[in-house]
Amino acid sequence: MATNSSWSKEFDCTADTLYGIITSGEFHKARSNLLENPSADVKETERTDTRLKFEVHCVEYTKGVMGVDKTKTEKTVTRYDCDLKKRTVEWFYEGSQGKRVKVWGDMAVTETGGGARVQQNFNVNIKIPLVGGKIEKMVAKETAKFWPKYEKLMTGFVDKAK
């Protein structure tokens, strides 16, 4: 069973502007930096009138049962699939943990009376006997702590776009 964390915020900009931010390589590099990853590279893999696909390749500090180990790094990739017409995004994270750890989520941008709202959902499922559920809860707790930093980052990008 997966553990979830969600976040939503309205911004004073158009939905197209906000969606452009969450689908930009510059934003994802800045987000990776905010997560204190040593490096990140964004690679677009597909672009049509209706779909954008890209990958964020990161070097991250190793994460284990005891938390983050800054003496070791690992390579990860997050794949994003964006529906440009619906302004939605689905993403899937892959790290060195293989099939025992599944991390995924989605984003959506909608018009509001005062601008645009982004809704994000983060999911984690860790299939390790006895401790998987506990680790999921720790990951979700850390994710909840990250949302205010993420909001500040996004606000900065929105302010730059005005």
C-alpha positions in Angstrom: 0.0 0.0 0.0 1.4 3.4 -1.0 1.8 6.5 1.2 0.8 9.8 -0.3 1.6 13.5 0.1 -0.3 16.3 -1.7 0.2 20.0 -2.2 -1.8 22.7 -3.9 -1.3 26.4 -4.4 -2.9 29.2 -6.4 -0.6 31.7 -8.2 -1.2 35.1 -9.7 -0.4 34.2 -13.3 -2.1 32.4 -16.2 -2.4 28.7 -16.3 -0.2 28.6 -19.4 2.5 30.5 -17.6 2.3 28.2 -14.6 2.3 25.0 -16.7 5.2 26.4 -18.7 7.2 26.7 -15.4 6.5 23.2 -14.2 7.4 21.7 -17.5 10.7 23.7 -18.0 14.1 22.2 -17.6 15.3 25.3 -15.8 12.7 24.8 -13.1 13.6 21.1 -12.7 17.3 21.9 -12.4 16.5 24.5 -9.7 14.2 22.0 -7.9 17.0 19.4 -7.9 19.4 22.0 -6.5 16.9 22.7 -3.8 16.9 19.0 -2.9 20.7 19.4 -2.5 21.5 16.9 -5.3 25.1 17.2 -6.6 23.9 17.5 -10.2 21.0 17.3 -12.6 20.6 17.2 -16.3 17.3 17.6 -18.2 16.8 15.7 -21.5 13.7 16.2 -23.7 12.8 12.9 -25.3 9.6 13.8 -27.2 7.7 16.9 -28.2 4.5 17.1 -30.3 1.6 19.6 -30.4 -0.1 17.7 -27.6 2.7 15.9 -25.6 6.0 16.6 -24.0 8.2 14.0 -22.5 11.5 14.6 -20.7 13.8 13.0 -18.2 15.7 14.5 -15.3 18.9 12.6 -14.7 20.4 13.3 -11.3 23.3 12.4 -9.2 21.8 12.2 -5.7 23.3 11.3 -2.3 22.5 7.8 -1.4 19.3 7.2 0.7 18.9 4.2 2.9 17.0 3.0 6.0 19.1 5.4 8.2 18.5 8.4 5.9 20.8 10.3 3.5 24.4 9.3 3.3 26.4 12.2 1.8 29.6 10.1 1.5 28.0 8.1 -1.5 26.1 9.1 -4.6 23.8 7.3 -7.0 22.3 8.0 -10.4 18.6 8.4 -10.7 16.2 9.3 -13.5 12.7 10.8 -13.3 10.6 10.5 -16.4 7.9 13.1 -17.0 5.0 12.7 -19.4 3.1 16.0 -20.0 -0.3 16.4 -21.7 0.0 19.9 -23.1 -3.7 20.3 -23.8 -5.0 19.1 -20.4 -2.0 20.8 -18.6 -1.3 17.6 -16.7 1.9 15.8 -15.9 2.6 12.2 -14.7 6.1 11.3 -13.4 8.0 8.2 -12.3 11.2 8.1 -10.4 13.8 5.3 -10.7 16.8 4.9 -8.4 19.1 2.1 -7.4 16.6 0.5 -5.1 15.0 -1.3 -8.1 11.4 -2.7 -7.9 11.4 -2.7 -4.1 10.8 1.1 -4.1 8.3 2.8 -6.3 8.0 6.6 -6.3 5.6 8.4 -8.7 3.2 11.3 -8.9 1.2 13.7 -10.9 0.6 17.4 -11.4 -2.2 19.5 -12.8 -2.6 23.2 -13.6 -6.1 24.7 -13.7 -7.5 28.2 -14.3 -8.9 29.9 -11.3 -10.8 33.2 -10.8 -7.6 34.9 -9.6 -5.0 33.1 -11.7 -3.9 29.5 -11.8 -3.6 26.6 -9.4 -1.1 23.7 -9.4 -2.0 20.5 -7.6 0.7 17.9 -6.9 0.5 14.4 -5.7 3.5 12.4 -4.5 3.3 8.6 -3.9 5.8 6.2 -2.4 5.5 2.4 -2.1 8.4 0.5 -0.4 8.2 -3.3 -0.5 10.6 -4.2 2.3 9.2 -6.6 4.9 8.6 -5.2 8.3 10.0 -1.7 7.7 8.6 -0.7 4.3 5.6 1.1 5.7 7.7 2.9 8.3 10.1 4.1 5.7 7.2 5.3 3.5 5.9 7.4 6.4 9.3 8.9 6.9 9.6 9.8 3.2 6.1 11.3 3.2 7.0 13.4 6.3 10.2 14.7 4.6 8.2 15.4 1.5 5.7 17.5 3.5 8.6 19.5 4.9 9.8 20.1 1.4 6.5 21.6 0.1 7.1 25.2 1.6 10.6 25.3 0.0 9.0 24.1 -3.3 6.3 26.8 -3.0 9.0 29.5 -2.5 10.9 28.3 -5.6 7.8 28.3 -7.7 6.8 31.7 -6.5 10.2 33.0 -7.6 9.7 31.5 -11.1 6.2 33.0 -11.3 7.5 36.4 -10.3 10.3 36.2 -12.9 7.7 35.3 -15.6 5.5 38.4 -14.9 
